Amino acid sequence: MPYPSSSVAHPFVIGTSTWFVSMVALLIPTCVILVPKGNTKNNAQGDFDTTQQDFDQATADLASKKNALNEANQRINDLTCAITGYPTFNAQVFALNDRLKNASVTKTPLDFLASELFLNFVPDNSQTGENVVARTYQEPYQDWVTRRTYVCNSYQCPSNVNCCYVTLSRFETFYRTKYYNEITKTTENYHNIVMGSGLQLVPLNCGYYSRAFSFLSPINVITRETSPIRGGDMRAGSVYIQIERNYGSRVPTSYVLDSSMINTPISVSDSSTQVMAANSLVMQLLQVLATAVVAFNGASSNYPALQDSFKMKIPGLESSVATANMAFFNQQQLLADKQTVLNNAGSDFTVALSLWLPLFFLIPPFLGIVACMVAMKLSNDSDEDKSCCPV
């Protein structure tokens, strides 16, 4: 009498099913544990970044307040220096102004510049320089060329062949390298050139409230330059370029008053005689000096009141620095706390990740393999029982 047959699932199917079911079963606690810890880490990072921005702002604010306080104290000290020293500086400016005004009346412009400002006109002169540069160009030419060409057409080949070699002759264009010299002649004309050491008063170095006055050494500048005039022919071997430059002098003048530097460069006329140019230069120099005298004389009267105003600002600035300093230390402590929270959150997330990810990827395969082996064992035992029983 036969036993009823029992259907047993394939061991591979059982192992795969066990693997899948266990993976799904572990996925839920893995997500439940890792996702909140990941969110906690992200939130901690966001809080830390916000606190870092606040800390940077507090640092910048503290630096700004300290700079304002330091500047106020520095200005008070500089004003003390200026109040003490400006009478001496102004005295030498006034003395220079009086001396130059008197000398301009009794001396000719050329003598005045030489004796009072140590500036001298030099004789006019011209200099011509030549520069030769070797250059090349490509010259086209034509030559008769004979070429043997393989063609396939009916009118060039014999009637009994489709393709053949034919000889063709024609003119073709070629290029050869030719050499020529590019000769540049530059003429430099120096007219009404002034040379000398200039004049500089002893400056008053008081930081924000310094003073200085100077007629500096003249410099030569280009007053006019012609467009290049080209001549010659490169095919003849030479190309000529003619350039003419006119040079004149410029006397840099400047004076420093408080935190400002006023530069007034004076150009020496190069289109007149030396006497006329000297007269114009003297007038302009005296005008610059007169302007500086007025500026120096008018800027001194408000120094005491200005110093008092800075002294009155000091208590408020010190209070601002103290407040900013307290805010800085509070933000520094808060940033350290946020850093600790971020480190702990990151550590918790890393520990959970290192624990649950191996479990998630190792346990389901292990259970699947065990289930497959058990199913194979049961299947083999069932086959042995059937082979022992009579049909």
LOTORKE-952771 format. One line per field, with one value per residue (C-alpha): residue number from 1; residue in three letters; chain; x, z, y. Coordinates in Angstrom, 3 decimals, always signed. Layout:
N
resi	NUM_...
resn	ALA_...
chain	A_...
X	X_...
Z	Z_...
Y	Y_...
This chain:
391
resi	1_2_3_4_5_6_7_8_9_10_11_12_13_14_15_16_17_18_19_20_21_22_23_24_25_26_27_28_29_30_31_32_33_34_35_36_37_38_39_40_41_42_43_44_45_46_47_48_49_50_51_52_53_54_55_56_57_58_59_60_61_62_63_64_65_66_67_68_69_70_71_72_73_74_75_76_77_78_79_80_81_82_83_84_85_86_87_88_89_90_91_92_93_94_95_96_97_98_99_100_101_102_103_104_105_106_107_108_109_110_111_112_113_114_115_116_117_118_119_120_121_122_123_124_125_126_127_128_129_130_131_132_133_134_135_136_137_138_139_140_141_142_143_144_145_146_147_148_149_150_151_152_153_154_155_156_157_158_159_160_161_162_163_164_165_166_167_168_169_170_171_172_173_174_175_176_177_178_179_180_181_182_183_184_185_186_187_188_189_190_191_192_193_194_195_196_197_198_199_200_201_202_203_204_205_206_207_208_209_210_211_212_213_214_215_216_217_218_219_220_221_222_223_224_225_226_227_228_229_230_231_232_233_234_235_236_237_238_239_240_241_242_243_244_245_246_247_248_249_250_251_252_253_254_255_256_257_258_259_260_261_262_263_264_265_266_267_268_269_270_271_272_273_274_275_276_277_278_279_280_281_282_283_284_285_286_287_288_289_290_291_292_293_294_295_296_297_298_299_300_301_302_303_304_305_306_307_308_309_310_311_312_313_314_315_316_317_318_319_320_321_322_323_324_325_326_327_328_329_330_331_332_333_334_335_336_337_338_339_340_341_342_343_344_345_346_347_348_349_350_351_352_353_354_355_356_357_358_359_360_361_362_363_364_365_366_367_368_369_370_371_372_373_374_375_376_377_378_379_380_381_382_383_384_385_386_387_388_389_390_391
resn	MET_PRO_TYR_PRO_SER_SER_SER_VAL_ALA_HIS_PRO_PHE_VAL_ILE_GLY_THR_SER_THR_TRP_PHE_VAL_SER_MET_VAL_ALA_LEU_LEU_ILE_PRO_THR_CYS_VAL_ILE_LEU_VAL_PRO_LYS_GLY_ASN_THR_LYS_ASN_ASN_ALA_GLN_GLY_ASP_PHE_ASP_THR_THR_GLN_GLN_ASP_PHE_ASP_GLN_ALA_THR_ALA_ASP_LEU_ALA_SER_LYS_LYS_ASN_ALA_LEU_ASN_GLU_ALA_ASN_GLN_ARG_ILE_ASN_ASP_LEU_THR_CYS_ALA_ILE_THR_GLY_TYR_PRO_THR_PHE_ASN_ALA_GLN_VAL_PHE_ALA_LEU_ASN_ASP_ARG_LEU_LYS_ASN_ALA_SER_VAL_THR_LYS_THR_PRO_LEU_ASP_PHE_LEU_ALA_SER_GLU_LEU_PHE_LEU_ASN_PHE_VAL_PRO_ASP_ASN_SER_GLN_THR_GLY_GLU_ASN_VAL_VAL_ALA_ARG_THR_TYR_GLN_GLU_PRO_TYR_GLN_ASP_TRP_VAL_THR_ARG_ARG_THR_TYR_VAL_CYS_ASN_SER_TYR_GLN_CYS_PRO_SER_ASN_VAL_ASN_CYS_CYS_TYR_VAL_THR_LEU_SER_ARG_PHE_GLU_THR_PHE_TYR_ARG_THR_LYS_TYR_TYR_ASN_GLU_ILE_THR_LYS_THR_THR_GLU_ASN_TYR_HIS_ASN_ILE_VAL_MET_GLY_SER_GLY_LEU_GLN_LEU_VAL_PRO_LEU_ASN_CYS_GLY_TYR_TYR_SER_ARG_ALA_PHE_SER_PHE_LEU_SER_PRO_ILE_ASN_VAL_ILE_THR_ARG_GLU_THR_SER_PRO_ILE_ARG_GLY_GLY_ASP_MET_ARG_ALA_GLY_SER_VAL_TYR_ILE_GLN_ILE_GLU_ARG_ASN_TYR_GLY_SER_ARG_VAL_PRO_THR_SER_TYR_VAL_LEU_ASP_SER_SER_MET_ILE_ASN_THR_PRO_ILE_SER_VAL_SER_ASP_SER_SER_THR_GLN_VAL_MET_ALA_ALA_ASN_SER_LEU_VAL_MET_GLN_LEU_LEU_GLN_VAL_LEU_ALA_THR_ALA_VAL_VAL_ALA_PHE_ASN_GLY_ALA_SER_SER_ASN_TYR_PRO_ALA_LEU_GLN_ASP_SER_PHE_LYS_MET_LYS_ILE_PRO_GLY_LEU_GLU_SER_SER_VAL_ALA_THR_ALA_ASN_MET_ALA_PHE_PHE_ASN_GLN_GLN_GLN_LEU_LEU_ALA_ASP_LYS_GLN_THR_VAL_LEU_ASN_ASN_ALA_GLY_SER_ASP_PHE_THR_VAL_ALA_LEU_SER_LEU_TRP_LEU_PRO_LEU_PHE_PHE_LEU_ILE_PRO_PRO_PHE_LEU_GLY_ILE_VAL_ALA_CYS_MET_VAL_ALA_MET_LYS_LEU_SER_ASN_ASP_SER_ASP_GLU_ASP_LYS_SER_CYS_CYS_PRO_VAL
chain	A_A_A_A_A_A_A_A_A_A_A_A_A_A_A_A_A_A_A_A_A_A_A_A_A_A_A_A_A_A_A_A_A_A_A_A_A_A_A_A_A_A_A_A_A_A_A_A_A_A_A_A_A_A_A_A_A_A_A_A_A_A_A_A_A_A_A_A_A_A_A_A_A_A_A_A_A_A_A_A_A_A_A_A_A_A_A_A_A_A_A_A_A_A_A_A_A_A_A_A_A_A_A_A_A_A_A_A_A_A_A_A_A_A_A_A_A_A_A_A_A_A_A_A_A_A_A_A_A_A_A_A_A_A_A_A_A_A_A_A_A_A_A_A_A_A_A_A_A_A_A_A_A_A_A_A_A_A_A_A_A_A_A_A_A_A_A_A_A_A_A_A_A_A_A_A_A_A_A_A_A_A_A_A_A_A_A_A_A_A_A_A_A_A_A_A_A_A_A_A_A_A_A_A_A_A_A_A_A_A_A_A_A_A_A_A_A_A_A_A_A_A_A_A_A_A_A_A_A_A_A_A_A_A_A_A_A_A_A_A_A_A_A_A_A_A_A_A_A_A_A_A_A_A_A_A_A_A_A_A_A_A_A_A_A_A_A_A_A_A_A_A_A_A_A_A_A_A_A_A_A_A_A_A_A_A_A_A_A_A_A_A_A_A_A_A_A_A_A_A_A_A_A_A_A_A_A_A_A_A_A_A_A_A_A_A_A_A_A_A_A_A_A_A_A_A_A_A_A_A_A_A_A_A_A_A_A_A_A_A_A_A_A_A_A_A_A_A_A_A_A_A_A_A_A_A_A_A_A_A_A_A_A_A_A_A_A_A_A_A_A_A_A_A_A_A_A_A_A_A_A_A_A_A_A_A_A_A_A_A_A
X	+0.000_+1.692_+2.262_+0.735_+3.325_+4.326_+5.628_+8.660_+9.834_+13.266_+15.993_+17.247_+13.779_+13.568_+17.020_+16.255_+12.904_+14.505_+17.181_+14.587_+12.259_+15.102_+16.437_+13.013_+12.707_+16.092_+15.447_+12.774_+14.856_+17.890_+15.970_+14.271_+17.662_+19.880_+17.517_+16.910_+20.614_+21.413_+18.862_+20.342_+23.784_+22.493_+20.637_+23.741_+25.784_+23.254_+23.273_+27.072_+27.266_+24.806_+26.737_+29.992_+28.542_+27.436_+30.901_+32.579_+30.275_+31.054_+34.785_+34.508_+32.390_+34.921_+37.792_+35.864_+35.145_+38.780_+39.987_+37.667_+38.951_+42.591_+42.092_+40.498_+43.395_+45.886_+44.215_+44.329_+48.073_+48.635_+46.716_+48.893_+51.919_+50.392_+49.368_+52.912_+54.708_+52.620_+53.793_+57.389_+56.391_+54.147_+56.918_+59.279_+56.506_+55.746_+59.457_+59.893_+56.911_+58.224_+61.741_+60.561_+58.182_+60.961_+63.458_+61.033_+60.989_+64.735_+65.978_+65.378_+63.324_+66.369_+68.458_+65.526_+65.104_+68.824_+69.518_+66.280_+64.937_+68.134_+66.549_+68.465_+67.581_+69.965_+70.759_+68.360_+69.606_+68.508_+69.543_+68.986_+69.140_+68.923_+67.696_+68.030_+65.904_+66.232_+62.852_+61.498_+58.588_+57.221_+57.616_+55.307_+56.627_+55.412_+57.239_+56.476_+55.783_+55.340_+53.519_+52.601_+49.041_+46.841_+43.414_+40.248_+38.358_+37.638_+39.157_+42.671_+43.155_+43.283_+39.978_+40.792_+41.492_+39.477_+42.361_+45.916_+48.894_+49.089_+51.661_+50.357_+52.355_+51.263_+52.367_+52.101_+52.604_+55.361_+56.721_+60.302_+61.656_+63.204_+65.109_+65.123_+66.180_+63.694_+65.589_+63.927_+65.345_+64.155_+64.849_+64.456_+64.249_+64.838_+63.549_+63.382_+64.598_+64.935_+67.244_+68.001_+67.481_+64.394_+63.426_+61.822_+60.929_+61.420_+58.124_+55.935_+55.387_+52.288_+50.395_+46.909_+47.864_+51.212_+52.411_+54.943_+55.809_+58.165_+59.220_+60.680_+63.307_+61.994_+61.246_+61.352_+58.151_+57.130_+55.158_+54.630_+55.297_+54.763_+53.121_+55.687_+56.612_+57.428_+59.604_+61.617_+60.558_+61.136_+61.675_+64.617_+66.070_+65.287_+62.267_+62.730_+60.628_+61.053_+59.776_+60.202_+59.621_+59.654_+60.560_+59.792_+60.091_+57.549_+58.157_+56.255_+55.001_+53.035_+52.009_+50.567_+47.920_+46.448_+45.430_+45.450_+48.231_+47.709_+49.841_+50.206_+52.625_+53.741_+54.596_+57.387_+56.437_+58.346_+56.990_+58.657_+62.062_+63.778_+63.190_+59.462_+59.278_+61.191_+58.879_+55.801_+57.341_+58.130_+54.587_+53.106_+55.457_+54.629_+50.919_+51.241_+53.145_+50.545_+47.757_+49.617_+50.178_+46.457_+45.659_+48.265_+47.209_+43.508_+43.717_+45.325_+42.581_+40.236_+42.822_+41.979_+38.228_+38.806_+40.965_+38.305_+35.662_+37.774_+38.353_+34.596_+34.134_+36.573_+34.148_+31.486_+34.005_+35.410_+31.879_+31.263_+34.476_+33.497_+30.047_+31.511_+34.120_+31.429_+29.410_+32.553_+33.265_+29.603_+29.648_+32.975_+31.530_+28.359_+30.433_+32.421_+29.160_+27.788_+31.059_+30.700_+27.101_+28.159_+31.015_+28.711_+26.030_+28.594_+30.037_+26.581_+25.723_+29.068_+28.687_+25.133_+26.185_+29.115_+26.788_+23.626_+25.064_+27.101_+24.024_+21.871_+24.244_+25.509_+22.575_+20.097_+22.628_+23.590_+19.958_+19.301_+22.239_+21.182_+17.589_+18.817_+21.013_+18.163_+15.802_+18.361_+18.781_+15.020_+14.683_+17.404_+15.815_+12.432_+13.949_+15.606_+12.312_+10.539_+13.207_+12.823_+9.037_+7.320_+5.188
Z	+0.000_-1.080_+1.259_+0.252_-1.477_+0.279_-1.623_-0.062_-1.374_-2.990_-0.423_-2.508_-2.452_+1.312_+1.849_-0.401_+1.289_+4.714_+3.558_+2.246_+5.268_+7.763_+5.778_+5.837_+9.541_+10.264_+7.962_+10.259_+13.476_+11.462_+10.023_+13.341_+15.056_+12.345_+10.886_+14.171_+14.986_+11.503_+11.905_+15.286_+13.716_+10.877_+13.314_+15.478_+12.407_+11.468_+14.991_+14.993_+11.629_+12.809_+16.041_+14.067_+11.979_+15.134_+16.626_+13.501_+13.634_+17.328_+16.548_+13.763_+15.951_+18.791_+16.404_+14.983_+18.449_+19.503_+16.326_+16.958_+20.538_+19.458_+16.711_+19.132_+21.579_+18.731_+17.445_+20.934_+21.120_+17.552_+18.305_+21.358_+19.078_+16.438_+18.928_+20.267_+16.922_+14.372_+15.422_+14.569_+11.267_+10.302_+11.169_+8.638_+5.995_+6.597_+6.553_+3.256_+1.780_+2.813_+1.588_-1.808_-2.284_-1.556_-3.727_-6.640_-6.645_-6.492_-8.641_-12.194_-12.563_-13.593_-10.655_-8.298_-9.256_-9.003_-5.680_-3.791_-5.057_-6.450_-9.869_-13.074_-16.752_-18.926_-22.579_-25.139_-27.067_-29.448_-29.601_-32.440_-31.903_-34.424_-33.861_-36.521_-36.375_-38.892_-40.160_-42.754_-45.131_-47.554_-51.230_-53.710_-57.065_-59.872_-61.543_-64.321_-62.804_-64.578_-62.672_-63.572_-62.428_-62.367_-63.848_-64.785_-67.610_-71.252_-72.848_-71.330_-71.565_-74.687_-75.834_-74.775_-71.085_-68.362_-66.178_-67.001_-66.073_-67.782_-67.647_-66.757_-66.842_-65.352_-63.402_-59.608_-56.851_-54.285_-51.383_-50.391_-47.290_-47.872_-45.357_-44.743_-42.064_-40.145_-39.188_-36.546_-36.059_-32.955_-32.457_-28.893_-28.449_-24.940_-24.529_-21.337_-19.195_-15.479_-13.173_-9.479_-6.016_-5.174_-1.697_+1.214_+4.646_+7.849_+8.194_+11.276_+11.922_+14.099_+12.676_+11.611_+11.921_+10.148_+7.965_+5.156_+2.186_-0.728_-4.239_-5.441_-8.087_-11.612_-13.875_-17.666_-19.453_-23.094_-24.159_-27.782_-29.973_-33.715_-35.414_-36.958_-40.505_-42.602_-45.715_-47.846_-49.203_-47.679_-51.189_-51.525_-48.251_-45.830_-44.175_-42.360_-39.423_-38.210_-34.743_-33.058_-29.349_-27.489_-23.801_-21.151_-17.380_-14.626_-11.054_-8.502_-5.622_-2.657_+0.851_+3.605_+5.938_+8.557_+6.705_+3.217_+0.657_-2.026_-5.137_-7.649_-10.460_-12.377_-16.050_-17.437_-20.724_-23.634_-26.283_-25.117_-24.212_-20.987_-19.490_-20.168_-18.950_-15.778_-15.080_-15.479_-13.269_-10.490_-10.501_-10.277_-7.476_-5.449_-5.992_-4.671_-1.636_-0.962_-1.111_+1.367_+3.723_+3.844_+4.449_+7.210_+8.945_+8.913_+10.074_+13.453_+15.252_+15.757_+17.164_+20.885_+20.309_+18.126_+20.799_+23.454_+21.258_+21.000_+24.752_+25.310_+23.050_+24.990_+27.801_+25.292_+23.131_+26.164_+27.151_+23.611_+23.720_+27.081_+25.750_+22.544_+24.562_+26.748_+23.678_+22.150_+25.177_+25.368_+21.714_+22.225_+25.064_+23.098_+20.104_+22.306_+23.637_+20.118_+19.097_+21.956_+20.978_+17.349_+18.321_+20.521_+17.831_+15.256_+17.599_+18.359_+14.674_+13.820_+16.566_+15.498_+11.871_+12.622_+14.615_+12.526_+9.033_+9.622_+11.245_+8.313_+5.723_+7.597_+9.575_+6.656_+4.478_+7.463_+8.247_+4.567_+4.339_+7.548_+6.296_+2.962_+4.675_+6.977_+4.031_+2.120_+5.156_+5.524_+1.809_+1.887_+4.942_+3.203_+0.114_+2.250_+4.025_+0.709_-0.619_+2.427_+2.229_-0.004_-2.794
Y	+0.000_+3.270_+6.244_+9.555_+11.702_+14.918_+17.928_+19.595_+22.961_+23.138_+23.902_+26.863_+28.415_+27.921_+29.478_+32.442_+33.031_+32.877_+35.329_+37.766_+37.509_+37.989_+40.952_+42.609_+41.811_+43.437_+46.391_+47.814_+48.010_+49.120_+52.064_+52.794_+53.060_+54.588_+57.205_+59.087_+58.980_+60.289_+63.075_+63.909_+64.186_+66.392_+68.632_+68.899_+69.830_+72.513_+73.944_+73.937_+75.741_+78.401_+78.869_+79.070_+81.909_+83.704_+83.201_+84.597_+87.608_+88.125_+87.890_+90.462_+92.744_+92.556_+93.318_+96.279_+97.682_+97.244_+98.944_+101.880_+102.215_+101.891_+104.462_+106.930_+106.544_+106.853_+110.010_+111.528_+110.844_+112.082_+115.278_+115.870_+115.488_+117.790_+120.489_+120.517_+120.331_+122.213_+125.724_+124.780_+123.185_+126.090_+128.526_+126.953_+126.923_+130.604_+131.446_+129.601_+131.389_+134.818_+134.042_+132.800_+135.721_+138.217_+136.350_+136.201_+140.007_+140.568_+137.671_+136.582_+133.388_+131.350_+132.634_+132.171_+128.507_+127.802_+129.544_+128.987_+125.656_+124.118_+123.645_+124.365_+124.357_+122.360_+123.142_+121.760_+118.760_+116.037_+112.409_+109.973_+106.251_+103.444_+99.919_+97.218_+94.066_+91.226_+90.076_+87.648_+87.427_+84.818_+85.759_+83.975_+82.800_+80.523_+77.684_+75.201_+71.769_+68.413_+65.700_+62.089_+61.442_+58.350_+59.208_+57.361_+59.060_+58.475_+61.552_+61.241_+57.488_+55.310_+53.931_+50.423_+51.223_+52.919_+54.169_+55.155_+57.337_+60.716_+63.511_+66.977_+70.219_+73.558_+76.628_+76.331_+78.928_+78.393_+80.496_+81.223_+82.945_+86.360_+88.467_+92.198_+94.687_+96.798_+99.952_+102.121_+105.606_+107.409_+111.095_+112.372_+116.129_+117.499_+121.058_+123.111_+120.244_+121.018_+119.109_+119.391_+117.994_+120.020_+121.150_+119.354_+120.724_+118.749_+116.841_+116.702_+112.984_+112.732_+109.759_+110.810_+114.486_+114.600_+117.474_+117.705_+119.894_+119.275_+120.257_+116.964_+116.296_+116.919_+113.989_+113.838_+112.915_+112.520_+115.579_+114.599_+111.577_+111.406_+108.476_+106.106_+107.122_+104.080_+104.021_+101.654_+98.291_+94.893_+93.507_+95.885_+94.601_+97.432_+99.040_+102.356_+103.585_+107.154_+108.164_+111.536_+112.149_+115.436_+115.404_+117.970_+118.210_+117.850_+118.972_+116.838_+118.959_+117.687_+118.516_+116.339_+117.673_+115.365_+112.167_+113.681_+114.012_+116.644_+116.069_+118.898_+118.013_+121.123_+120.731_+122.892_+124.525_+122.981_+125.346_+128.559_+129.930_+128.929_+132.372_+132.204_+128.605_+129.526_+132.456_+130.228_+127.555_+130.047_+131.395_+127.894_+126.844_+129.953_+129.302_+125.736_+127.022_+129.730_+127.139_+124.936_+127.890_+128.619_+124.937_+124.529_+127.742_+126.914_+123.298_+123.945_+125.838_+122.885_+120.441_+120.954_+120.610_+117.556_+115.958_+116.613_+114.968_+111.809_+111.785_+111.949_+108.922_+106.733_+105.600_+104.614_+102.774_+100.949_+99.905_+98.660_+96.642_+95.101_+94.164_+92.734_+90.849_+89.255_+88.298_+86.810_+84.597_+83.510_+82.523_+80.775_+78.671_+77.973_+76.902_+74.511_+73.019_+72.591_+70.949_+68.460_+67.685_+67.232_+64.919_+62.809_+62.623_+61.620_+59.008_+57.538_+57.370_+55.758_+53.131_+52.307_+52.145_+49.839_+47.534_+47.357_+47.354_+44.160_+42.567_+43.641_+42.196_+39.110_+37.623_+37.221_+35.328_+33.186_+32.319_+31.661_+29.241_+27.451_+27.154_+25.814_+23.212_+22.112_+21.824_+19.754_+17.488_+16.989_+16.349_+13.687_+11.973_+11.903_+10.279_+7.590_+6.800_+6.394_+4.049_+1.774_+1.415_-1.203_+0.026
